Amino acid sequence: MAPVRRELAALFRLSWPLVLSQVGMMLFGLVDIWMVGRLGARELAAVALADIVMFGSLITGIGLVMGIDPVVTQAHGAGAGVAAGRALQRGIVIACAVAVPVTLVWLYAGDILVLLHEPADLAHLAQVYADAQVWSIAPFLVFTALRQYLQGREIVFPPLWIILGANVANAILNYGLVFGRFGLPEWGVRGAGVATGATRTLMMVALFAYIFLRGLHRGAWTPWSRAVFKWDRFKQLLGYGWPVALHLGLEVGAFGASGLMAGWLGATATAAHVVVLRLASFAFMLPLGISMAAATRVGNLLGARDRPGAQRAAWVALSVGAGAMCVSAACFLLFPEVLVRFFNDEAAVVANALLIFPIAAAFQVFDGTQVVGGSILRGMGTPRPAALINLLGYYGLAIPLGYWLAFKAGLDLAGVWWGLALGLMAVALAMVGWIAVRGPARVKELAIAEPEA
């Protein structure tokens, strides 16, 4: 039991700041929803629909940037500082490049929603929200690269402090710009977008400054040079990144599809769906933080050529991720009305939300398991199985079943959520099975060596 206790201690040391960081990231969206929800169900539905397109495209960029994870973590475990530093530099280049197509998607978010048969008035308001923050895409992706670089080197507190400070700024700016307080213009939905975009940009500037002023790059950095732009190294990172992008995109796309189906059921169903989904997403930050710690632990141990330790780290992380979501499931079952009314107290919205809360509670454990499993595969440098599992679980089962249950079997919004729950169960079980058969104990270390100049 001593090795397991040591691994639990190491996982806890890494994961709790990452959990708080992820909670902080989620709070940006929750603050927007909370503020805009006070304007009415129409505004709330528009922001929710905008998020489907915006986050669905942004997560693809995030996934590509996260291709640096296995290289940074394993380089850190092996003591290869130059390799870690160049992985960050290439990650910054990838972040700036991928920001271009993501920006194009955001600029046409309203048109995309109209093509998906969403109401034109909601699509127009969604475009207003997207336009207000489109300029923050590249800064946010660069911030992601910086955060992953530090995380892979077991430096987890600087991003946490910056995210917490940014949340204070975001809340103040949101309140001022949505409702016209503190002498600021009353911009409503547009104001929520401007506030979030501004704070995302400030996060990148602050983390850059913190890293270089405090010397956090020392020991894992080398000056920019032509060696950074070697195509074979970019190809390596993109080879790790595109399956992560696909994995995350498929997952977010599945939940986005559920939002679109909720939209077909009307504004009240959409508002109820987004409130419960936001709460489920908030709870998801706990296993997400654990999963990030798991990717770091598995990668560091593989870099140090400790395969049995990496396999043990995987099992400990999976157990902790599933256990943590049992707690959130209990909260969903015990306090549903309190949680819903915090965001919206319209009687019809509350009634719809209460119908789907028990279903959301049911899939919490599977959600926690699958996200940790995907991160373990990312730390191993073998993210492709996770992408395939998500494709089959969500698009072969969750979405078709949810559609049939909602619109053919007459379960409406509850049917959409039952489809998601069963899809998550299938994905989680497949992830655990893959790690049992082809986990860290059976994987080769990555080729990470870099010339000094």
C-alpha positions, 0 to 999 in steps of 0.5 A: 500500500505504501506505493499507492499512498505515495502516488495518492499524495503526488496526485493530490499535490498536483491535482488540487491547484489544477482543479481550482484552475479549471473551476476558475476557467469554468467560472468565466462562462458561469458568470456570463450565464448568471449575468445574462440569465438576469436579462431573460430566457431569450438572452440566456438561450442566445449565449448558450447557442453561441457557446456551442459554436464558439467552444466547439471550435476553440476546443479544437485549437486547445487540443492541437496546442495540448499536443505539447503535453507528452513531450513536455511531461516526458522531457521533464521526467528525463531531465531534457530541458531543451526539449521542453522549452522548444515544445513550448515555442512550437506550441506558441506557433501552433496556437497563433496559426490555429487561431486563424480558422477558429476566428473565421468560425466565430465570425460566422457563428450566427450564420452557422446557427441559422443553418442548423435551424436555430431561430434567427433572432437567437442566432443574431444575438449569439453573433453579437456575443461572439463578435464581442470577444473574437479578438481574444482567441489567439491570446487564450490559445497562447495562454493554454500553451504556457499553462501546459508547459508549466503543468508538464513541469509540475509548476501548477500555482502561477496559472492558478493565481492568474486565473483567480485574479482574472475571475475577479476582473471578469465579474466586475467587468461583466456586471459593469458592461451588462447592466451599465454600472461603474460608469460603463455602457449598458451593453447587455449580451455584448458586454458579457462578451467584451468582459470575457475577451478582455480578461482572457487577453490579460491572462496571457499577458500576466502569465508571460510576465510571471514566467519571465520575471520569476525565471520559471523558464530556467532549466527548460528553455533555449533561445528561439532559433531556426531549430524551433521550426523544423517540420519533423518536430512540428509534425510530431507535435501535431501527430499528438495534438490532432487526436486530442483535438478530435477527441475533445472536439467530438466530446464537445460536439456531442454536448453541442448537438444535445444543445441543438436538440434542446433548441428544437424543443424551444427556448424554455427547454434550451434554458433548462438544458444549459443551466443543468449542463453548466452545473454538470460542467462545473462539477466536471472541473474536479475530475478534469483537474485530476485528469491533468495531474494524471497526464503529468504523472504518467508522462513524468514517470514514463520519461523517467523510465518507470513504467510500473509506476506510470501504470500505478499512477493511471489506476490511482487517478482513474479511481480518484476521478470516479470517486470524486464524481460520486460526490457531485452526483449526490449533490445533484440528487439532494439539492437540485432546486437550489442549484437551478434557481441560482441561475434562473427562477422562471417556473417553466425553466425550473420544472424542466431542469428538475426533470433532467437533474437525476439523469445528469447525476447518473452519468457523473461517475462515467464522466469522471472516469472517461476524462481521466482515461483520455488524459492518461492516454495523452500522457502516454503519447498515444491519444488516438484510441481516445478519439476513436472511442469518443467517435463510437461512443458519442456519435454511434450511440449517444446522439442517435439514441438521444434523438430517438428518445427525445423526438420519436419515443416522446421523452423530449429533453429527458430523452436527450440526456438519457442518450448522453448518459448511456454514451458516457457509460460506453466511453468510460468502460472502453477507456478503462478496458484499453488502459488495462490491456495497453496502458503505460506499462506497455508503451514505449517512451517518446523520442524527445532528444533535441540538439542544444543549438 
